[in-house]
Amino acid sequence: MNELAHLIYLFLATIQLIGINPVFRELHEYNIKVKHMKKQRFVFKLLGKVARILISIVQKGEAFTPERQVTSLFKPHKTFEYHVG
């Protein structure tokens, strides 16, 4: 299978997660309503998070825990300071 096919399957899996999993559904509603993010943009943002979660599960051998994921998914964005010098 080529990389595009893998990306399509991951995209479809992410859409399913939003529809089925309450953690991802809550995150979706928060980003759409509060942050006013467009739906498609958020799905791709969440796709990256899902990929990182899957990699972490495989590398560490840990199960998905919603309690742990909620705290990491709802972290406030870090502000980066740019210093010239």
Backbone as XML, in Angstrom:
<?xml version="1.0"?>
<chain id="A" units="angstrom">
  <residue number="1" name="MET">
    <atom name="N" x="0.838" y="-1.183" z="0.000"/>
    <atom name="CA" x="0.000" y="0.000" z="0.000"/>
    <atom name="C" x="0.882" y="1.246" z="0.000"/>
  </residue>
  <residue number="2" name="ASN">
    <atom name="N" x="0.439" y="2.248" z="-0.679"/>
    <atom name="CA" x="1.249" y="3.460" z="-0.718"/>
    <atom name="C" x="0.907" y="4.382" z="0.457"/>
  </residue>
  <residue number="3" name="GLU">
    <atom name="N" x="1.691" y="5.421" z="0.614"/>
    <atom name="CA" x="1.532" y="6.324" z="1.758"/>
    <atom name="C" x="0.211" y="7.070" z="1.723"/>
  </residue>
  <residue number="4" name="LEU">
    <atom name="N" x="-0.269" y="7.400" z="0.532"/>
    <atom name="CA" x="-1.542" y="8.110" z="0.414"/>
    <atom name="C" x="-2.692" y="7.263" z="0.944"/>
  </residue>
  <residue number="5" name="ALA">
    <atom name="N" x="-2.654" y="5.983" z="0.669"/>
    <atom name="CA" x="-3.697" y="5.087" z="1.163"/>
    <atom name="C" x="-3.676" y="5.035" z="2.688"/>
  </residue>
  <residue number="6" name="HIS">
    <atom name="N" x="-2.488" y="5.001" z="3.281"/>
    <atom name="CA" x="-2.374" y="4.996" z="4.742"/>
    <atom name="C" x="-2.953" y="6.283" z="5.330"/>
  </residue>
  <residue number="7" name="LEU">
    <atom name="N" x="-2.669" y="7.396" z="4.681"/>
    <atom name="CA" x="-3.183" y="8.678" z="5.147"/>
    <atom name="C" x="-4.701" y="8.733" z="5.053"/>
  </residue>
  <residue number="8" name="ILE">
    <atom name="N" x="-5.256" y="8.176" z="3.987"/>
    <atom name="CA" x="-6.715" y="8.152" z="3.828"/>
    <atom name="C" x="-7.345" y="7.302" z="4.927"/>
  </residue>
  <residue number="9" name="TYR">
    <atom name="N" x="-6.759" y="6.146" z="5.220"/>
    <atom name="CA" x="-7.299" y="5.289" z="6.279"/>
    <atom name="C" x="-7.202" y="5.975" z="7.639"/>
  </residue>
  <residue number="10" name="LEU">
    <atom name="N" x="-6.112" y="6.673" z="7.895"/>
    <atom name="CA" x="-5.961" y="7.394" z="9.153"/>
    <atom name="C" x="-6.969" y="8.537" z="9.247"/>
  </residue>
  <residue number="11" name="PHE">
    <atom name="N" x="-7.224" y="9.221" z="8.131"/>
    <atom name="CA" x="-8.231" y="10.284" z="8.076"/>
    <atom name="C" x="-9.616" y="9.721" z="8.398"/>
  </residue>
  <residue number="12" name="LEU">
    <atom name="N" x="-9.973" y="8.598" z="7.775"/>
    <atom name="CA" x="-11.276" y="7.981" z="8.029"/>
    <atom name="C" x="-11.389" y="7.485" z="9.471"/>
  </residue>
  <residue number="13" name="ALA">
    <atom name="N" x="-10.300" y="6.950" z="10.008"/>
    <atom name="CA" x="-10.303" y="6.501" z="11.407"/>
    <atom name="C" x="-10.492" y="7.683" z="12.349"/>
  </residue>
  <residue number="14" name="THR">
    <atom name="N" x="-9.899" y="8.822" z="12.018"/>
    <atom name="CA" x="-10.043" y="10.015" z="12.854"/>
    <atom name="C" x="-11.479" y="10.502" z="12.848"/>
  </residue>
  <residue number="15" name="ILE">
    <atom name="N" x="-12.117" y="10.490" z="11.689"/>
    <atom name="CA" x="-13.524" y="10.890" z="11.614"/>
    <atom name="C" x="-14.391" y="9.941" z="12.441"/>
  </residue>
  <residue number="16" name="GLN">
    <atom name="N" x="-14.084" y="8.647" z="12.385"/>
    <atom name="CA" x="-14.821" y="7.677" z="13.199"/>
    <atom name="C" x="-14.622" y="7.938" z="14.694"/>
  </residue>
  <residue number="17" name="LEU">
    <atom name="N" x="-13.396" y="8.273" z="15.083"/>
    <atom name="CA" x="-13.123" y="8.573" z="16.500"/>
    <atom name="C" x="-13.947" y="9.757" z="16.984"/>
  </residue>
  <residue number="18" name="ILE">
    <atom name="N" x="-14.060" y="10.771" z="16.151"/>
    <atom name="CA" x="-14.861" y="11.942" z="16.529"/>
    <atom name="C" x="-16.312" y="11.541" z="16.740"/>
  </residue>
  <residue number="19" name="GLY">
    <atom name="N" x="-16.803" y="10.638" z="15.906"/>
    <atom name="CA" x="-18.197" y="10.212" z="16.010"/>
    <atom name="C" x="-18.464" y="9.255" z="17.144"/>
  </residue>
  <residue number="20" name="ILE">
    <atom name="N" x="-17.479" y="8.452" z="17.524"/>
    <atom name="CA" x="-17.707" y="7.379" z="18.498"/>
    <atom name="C" x="-17.158" y="7.691" z="19.880"/>
  </residue>
  <residue number="21" name="ASN">
    <atom name="N" x="-15.931" y="8.170" z="19.955"/>
    <atom name="CA" x="-15.248" y="8.345" z="21.235"/>
    <atom name="C" x="-15.630" y="9.677" z="21.882"/>
  </residue>
  <residue number="22" name="PRO">
    <atom name="N" x="-16.136" y="9.650" z="23.126"/>
    <atom name="CA" x="-16.557" y="10.901" z="23.776"/>
    <atom name="C" x="-15.411" y="11.891" z="24.017"/>
  </residue>
  <residue number="23" name="VAL">
    <atom name="N" x="-14.190" y="11.411" z="24.229"/>
    <atom name="CA" x="-13.057" y="12.308" z="24.441"/>
    <atom name="C" x="-12.777" y="13.110" z="23.178"/>
  </residue>
  <residue number="24" name="PHE">
    <atom name="N" x="-12.712" y="12.425" z="22.056"/>
    <atom name="CA" x="-12.429" y="13.107" z="20.794"/>
    <atom name="C" x="-13.609" y="13.955" z="20.338"/>
  </residue>
  <residue number="25" name="ARG">
    <atom name="N" x="-14.836" y="13.509" z="20.649"/>
    <atom name="CA" x="-16.016" y="14.305" z="20.303"/>
    <atom name="C" x="-16.026" y="15.614" z="21.092"/>
  </residue>
  <residue number="26" name="GLU">
    <atom name="N" x="-15.702" y="15.545" z="22.371"/>
    <atom name="CA" x="-15.643" y="16.745" z="23.198"/>
    <atom name="C" x="-14.546" y="17.699" z="22.709"/>
  </residue>
  <residue number="27" name="LEU">
    <atom name="N" x="-13.408" y="17.139" z="22.346"/>
    <atom name="CA" x="-12.323" y="17.954" z="21.816"/>
    <atom name="C" x="-12.737" y="18.617" z="20.499"/>
  </residue>
  <residue number="28" name="HIS">
    <atom name="N" x="-13.447" y="17.875" z="19.666"/>
    <atom name="CA" x="-13.938" y="18.414" z="18.391"/>
    <atom name="C" x="-14.901" y="19.580" z="18.630"/>
  </residue>
  <residue number="29" name="GLU">
    <atom name="N" x="-15.865" y="19.385" z="19.513"/>
    <atom name="CA" x="-16.844" y="20.437" z="19.796"/>
    <atom name="C" x="-16.172" y="21.668" z="20.396"/>
  </residue>
  <residue number="30" name="TYR">
    <atom name="N" x="-15.206" y="21.461" z="21.264"/>
    <atom name="CA" x="-14.493" y="22.578" z="21.877"/>
    <atom name="C" x="-13.765" y="23.406" z="20.819"/>
  </residue>
  <residue number="31" name="ASN">
    <atom name="N" x="-13.054" y="22.744" z="19.931"/>
    <atom name="CA" x="-12.278" y="23.465" z="18.924"/>
    <atom name="C" x="-13.166" y="24.147" z="17.889"/>
  </residue>
  <residue number="32" name="ILE">
    <atom name="N" x="-14.299" y="23.565" z="17.574"/>
    <atom name="CA" x="-15.195" y="24.165" z="16.585"/>
    <atom name="C" x="-15.933" y="25.358" z="17.192"/>
  </residue>
  <residue number="33" name="LYS">
    <atom name="N" x="-16.474" y="25.176" z="18.401"/>
    <atom name="CA" x="-17.313" y="26.223" z="18.995"/>
    <atom name="C" x="-16.509" y="27.312" z="19.704"/>
  </residue>
  <residue number="34" name="VAL">
    <atom name="N" x="-15.520" y="26.934" z="20.475"/>
    <atom name="CA" x="-14.781" y="27.905" z="21.281"/>
    <atom name="C" x="-13.657" y="28.549" z="20.485"/>
  </residue>
  <residue number="35" name="LYS">
    <atom name="N" x="-12.873" y="27.739" z="19.790"/>
    <atom name="CA" x="-11.732" y="28.271" z="19.050"/>
    <atom name="C" x="-12.105" y="28.695" z="17.626"/>
  </residue>
  <residue number="36" name="HIS">
    <atom name="N" x="-13.338" y="28.401" z="17.215"/>
    <atom name="CA" x="-13.851" y="28.758" z="15.890"/>
    <atom name="C" x="-12.969" y="28.215" z="14.768"/>
  </residue>
  <residue number="37" name="MET">
    <atom name="N" x="-12.524" y="26.985" z="14.937"/>
    <atom name="CA" x="-11.685" y="26.338" z="13.936"/>
    <atom name="C" x="-12.585" y="25.663" z="12.903"/>
  </residue>
  <residue number="38" name="LYS">
    <atom name="N" x="-12.198" y="25.688" z="11.651"/>
    <atom name="CA" x="-12.976" y="25.014" z="10.618"/>
    <atom name="C" x="-12.883" y="23.506" z="10.821"/>
  </residue>
  <residue number="39" name="LYS">
    <atom name="N" x="-13.960" y="22.810" z="10.471"/>
    <atom name="CA" x="-14.040" y="21.379" z="10.754"/>
    <atom name="C" x="-12.943" y="20.578" z="10.071"/>
  </residue>
  <residue number="40" name="GLN">
    <atom name="N" x="-12.714" y="20.824" z="8.792"/>
    <atom name="CA" x="-11.708" y="20.048" z="8.078"/>
    <atom name="C" x="-10.310" y="20.313" z="8.636"/>
  </residue>
  <residue number="41" name="ARG">
    <atom name="N" x="-10.019" y="21.561" z="8.982"/>
    <atom name="CA" x="-8.714" y="21.891" z="9.549"/>
    <atom name="C" x="-8.516" y="21.159" z="10.873"/>
  </residue>
  <residue number="42" name="PHE">
    <atom name="N" x="-9.578" y="21.116" z="11.687"/>
    <atom name="CA" x="-9.454" y="20.437" z="12.963"/>
    <atom name="C" x="-9.268" y="18.938" z="12.779"/>
  </residue>
  <residue number="43" name="VAL">
    <atom name="N" x="-9.950" y="18.335" z="11.803"/>
    <atom name="CA" x="-9.797" y="16.894" z="11.570"/>
    <atom name="C" x="-8.335" y="16.579" z="11.249"/>
  </residue>
  <residue number="44" name="PHE">
    <atom name="N" x="-7.688" y="17.415" z="10.438"/>
    <atom name="CA" x="-6.281" y="17.175" z="10.124"/>
    <atom name="C" x="-5.392" y="17.422" z="11.341"/>
  </residue>
  <residue number="45" name="LYS">
    <atom name="N" x="-5.751" y="18.386" z="12.171"/>
    <atom name="CA" x="-4.994" y="18.621" z="13.405"/>
    <atom name="C" x="-5.128" y="17.403" z="14.322"/>
  </residue>
  <residue number="46" name="LEU">
    <atom name="N" x="-6.340" y="16.881" z="14.436"/>
    <atom name="CA" x="-6.576" y="15.721" z="15.277"/>
    <atom name="C" x="-5.918" y="14.478" z="14.694"/>
  </residue>
  <residue number="47" name="LEU">
    <atom name="N" x="-5.825" y="14.395" z="13.379"/>
    <atom name="CA" x="-5.159" y="13.275" z="12.729"/>
    <atom name="C" x="-3.716" y="13.173" z="13.205"/>
  </residue>
  <residue number="48" name="GLY">
    <atom name="N" x="-3.053" y="14.312" z="13.318"/>
    <atom name="CA" x="-1.689" y="14.318" z="13.838"/>
    <atom name="C" x="-1.618" y="13.841" z="15.271"/>
  </residue>
  <residue number="49" name="LYS">
    <atom name="N" x="-2.594" y="14.248" z="16.090"/>
    <atom name="CA" x="-2.627" y="13.809" z="17.481"/>
    <atom name="C" x="-2.881" y="12.303" z="17.571"/>
  </residue>
  <residue number="50" name="VAL">
    <atom name="N" x="-3.786" y="11.798" z="16.723"/>
    <atom name="CA" x="-4.075" y="10.365" z="16.705"/>
    <atom name="C" x="-2.826" y="9.587" z="16.311"/>
  </residue>
  <residue number="51" name="ALA">
    <atom name="N" x="-2.099" y="10.082" z="15.316"/>
    <atom name="CA" x="-0.863" y="9.409" z="14.899"/>
    <atom name="C" x="0.140" y="9.359" z="16.051"/>
  </residue>
  <residue number="52" name="ARG">
    <atom name="N" x="0.274" y="10.476" z="16.778"/>
    <atom name="CA" x="1.207" y="10.493" z="17.920"/>
    <atom name="C" x="0.747" y="9.554" z="19.032"/>
  </residue>
  <residue number="53" name="ILE">
    <atom name="N" x="-0.569" y="9.474" z="19.248"/>
    <atom name="CA" x="-1.102" y="8.556" z="20.257"/>
    <atom name="C" x="-0.809" y="7.114" z="19.860"/>
  </residue>
  <residue number="54" name="LEU">
    <atom name="N" x="-1.036" y="6.769" z="18.587"/>
    <atom name="CA" x="-0.785" y="5.403" z="18.116"/>
    <atom name="C" x="0.696" y="5.039" z="18.229"/>
  </residue>
  <residue number="55" name="ILE">
    <atom name="N" x="1.562" y="5.963" z="17.862"/>
    <atom name="CA" x="2.999" y="5.706" z="17.976"/>
    <atom name="C" x="3.393" y="5.491" z="19.431"/>
  </residue>
  <residue number="56" name="SER">
    <atom name="N" x="2.831" y="6.296" z="20.324"/>
    <atom name="CA" x="3.124" y="6.157" z="21.754"/>
    <atom name="C" x="2.628" y="4.818" z="22.289"/>
  </residue>
  <residue number="57" name="ILE">
    <atom name="N" x="1.453" y="4.407" z="21.856"/>
    <atom name="CA" x="0.909" y="3.121" z="22.301"/>
    <atom name="C" x="1.822" y="1.985" z="21.852"/>
  </residue>
  <residue number="58" name="VAL">
    <atom name="N" x="2.285" y="2.035" z="20.613"/>
    <atom name="CA" x="3.146" y="0.974" z="20.085"/>
    <atom name="C" x="4.511" y="0.988" z="20.774"/>
  </residue>
  <residue number="59" name="GLN">
    <atom name="N" x="5.108" y="2.169" z="20.930"/>
    <atom name="CA" x="6.450" y="2.247" z="21.508"/>
    <atom name="C" x="6.474" y="1.882" z="22.981"/>
  </residue>
  <residue number="60" name="LYS">
    <atom name="N" x="5.489" y="2.379" z="23.733"/>
    <atom name="CA" x="5.492" y="2.155" z="25.181"/>
    <atom name="C" x="4.725" y="0.909" z="25.588"/>
  </residue>
  <residue number="61" name="GLY">
    <atom name="N" x="3.897" y="0.386" z="24.694"/>
    <atom name="CA" x="3.114" y="-0.801" z="25.016"/>
    <atom name="C" x="2.005" y="-0.528" z="26.009"/>
  </residue>
  <residue number="62" name="GLU">
    <atom name="N" x="1.555" y="0.719" z="26.088"/>
    <atom name="CA" x="0.507" y="1.091" z="27.027"/>
    <atom name="C" x="-0.844" y="1.153" z="26.319"/>
  </residue>
  <residue number="63" name="ALA">
    <atom name="N" x="-1.893" y="0.969" z="27.086"/>
    <atom name="CA" x="-3.243" y="1.069" z="26.546"/>
    <atom name="C" x="-3.678" y="2.531" z="26.528"/>
  </residue>
  <residue number="64" name="PHE">
    <atom name="N" x="-4.655" y="2.828" z="25.695"/>
    <atom name="CA" x="-5.212" y="4.181" z="25.622"/>
    <atom name="C" x="-6.022" y="4.443" z="26.884"/>
  </residue>
  <residue number="65" name="THR">
    <atom name="N" x="-5.710" y="5.529" z="27.576"/>
    <atom name="CA" x="-6.465" y="5.906" z="28.762"/>
    <atom name="C" x="-7.059" y="7.295" z="28.541"/>
  </residue>
  <residue number="66" name="PRO">
    <atom name="N" x="-8.380" y="7.400" z="28.502"/>
    <atom name="CA" x="-9.011" y="8.699" z="28.245"/>
    <atom name="C" x="-8.639" y="9.766" z="29.260"/>
  </residue>
  <residue number="67" name="GLU">
    <atom name="N" x="-8.484" y="9.390" z="30.529"/>
    <atom name="CA" x="-8.164" y="10.377" z="31.555"/>
    <atom name="C" x="-6.824" y="11.045" z="31.255"/>
  </residue>
  <residue number="68" name="ARG">
    <atom name="N" x="-5.851" y="10.258" z="30.861"/>
    <atom name="CA" x="-4.524" y="10.803" z="30.554"/>
    <atom name="C" x="-4.561" y="11.632" z="29.273"/>
  </residue>
  <residue number="69" name="GLN">
    <atom name="N" x="-5.325" y="11.192" z="28.299"/>
    <atom name="CA" x="-5.380" y="11.888" z="27.028"/>
    <atom name="C" x="-6.115" y="13.209" z="27.126"/>
  </residue>
  <residue number="70" name="VAL">
    <atom name="N" x="-7.137" y="13.277" z="27.970"/>
    <atom name="CA" x="-7.895" y="14.526" z="28.110"/>
    <atom name="C" x="-6.987" y="15.638" z="28.600"/>
  </residue>
  <residue number="71" name="THR">
    <atom name="N" x="-6.145" y="15.343" z="29.570"/>
    <atom name="CA" x="-5.266" y="16.386" z="30.092"/>
    <atom name="C" x="-4.238" y="16.811" z="29.050"/>
  </residue>
  <residue number="72" name="SER">
    <atom name="N" x="-3.743" y="15.867" z="28.258"/>
    <atom name="CA" x="-2.739" y="16.238" z="27.260"/>
    <atom name="C" x="-3.371" y="16.880" z="26.030"/>
  </residue>
  <residue number="73" name="LEU">
    <atom name="N" x="-4.607" y="16.535" z="25.699"/>
    <atom name="CA" x="-5.253" y="17.109" z="24.521"/>
    <atom name="C" x="-5.766" y="18.517" z="24.773"/>
  </residue>
  <residue number="74" name="PHE">
    <atom name="N" x="-6.123" y="18.821" z="26.009"/>
    <atom name="CA" x="-6.671" y="20.131" z="26.323"/>
    <atom name="C" x="-5.646" y="21.074" z="26.922"/>
  </residue>
  <residue number="75" name="LYS">
    <atom name="N" x="-4.366" y="20.795" z="26.731"/>
    <atom name="CA" x="-3.332" y="21.697" z="27.224"/>
    <atom name="C" x="-3.441" y="23.030" z="26.504"/>
  </residue>
  <residue number="76" name="PRO">
    <atom name="N" x="-3.247" y="24.119" z="27.221"/>
    <atom name="CA" x="-3.207" y="25.409" z="26.516"/>
    <atom name="C" x="-1.976" y="25.475" z="25.632"/>
  </residue>
  <residue number="77" name="HIS">
    <atom name="N" x="-2.103" y="26.196" z="24.533"/>
    <atom name="CA" x="-0.989" y="26.311" z="23.596"/>
    <atom name="C" x="0.158" y="27.072" z="24.238"/>
  </residue>
  <residue number="78" name="LYS">
    <atom name="N" x="1.349" y="26.615" z="23.981"/>
    <atom name="CA" x="2.534" y="27.315" z="24.465"/>
    <atom name="C" x="2.781" y="28.519" z="23.578"/>
  </residue>
  <residue number="79" name="THR">
    <atom name="N" x="3.204" y="29.578" z="24.177"/>
    <atom name="CA" x="3.577" y="30.747" z="23.381"/>
    <atom name="C" x="5.092" y="30.753" z="23.292"/>
  </residue>
  <residue number="80" name="PHE">
    <atom name="N" x="5.564" y="30.891" z="22.105"/>
    <atom name="CA" x="7.000" y="30.883" z="21.884"/>
    <atom name="C" x="7.499" y="32.302" z="21.805"/>
  </residue>
  <residue number="81" name="GLU">
    <atom name="N" x="8.604" y="32.547" z="22.470"/>
    <atom name="CA" x="9.216" y="33.866" z="22.419"/>
    <atom name="C" x="10.404" y="33.782" z="21.474"/>
  </residue>
  <residue number="82" name="TYR">
    <atom name="N" x="10.493" y="34.756" z="20.610"/>
    <atom name="CA" x="11.573" y="34.792" z="19.640"/>
    <atom name="C" x="12.565" y="35.845" z="20.084"/>
  </residue>
  <residue number="83" name="HIS">
    <atom name="N" x="13.789" y="35.413" z="20.348"/>
    <atom name="CA" x="14.820" y="36.342" z="20.804"/>
    <atom name="C" x="15.835" y="36.532" z="19.687"/>
  </residue>
  <residue number="84" name="VAL">
    <atom name="N" x="16.123" y="37.770" z="19.385"/>
    <atom name="CA" x="17.137" y="38.098" z="18.389"/>
    <atom name="C" x="18.448" y="38.290" z="19.132"/>
  </residue>
  <residue number="85" name="GLY">
    <atom name="N" x="19.450" y="37.639" z="18.663"/>
    <atom name="CA" x="20.664" y="37.942" z="19.357"/>
    <atom name="C" x="21.707" y="36.969" z="19.235"/>
  </residue>
</chain>
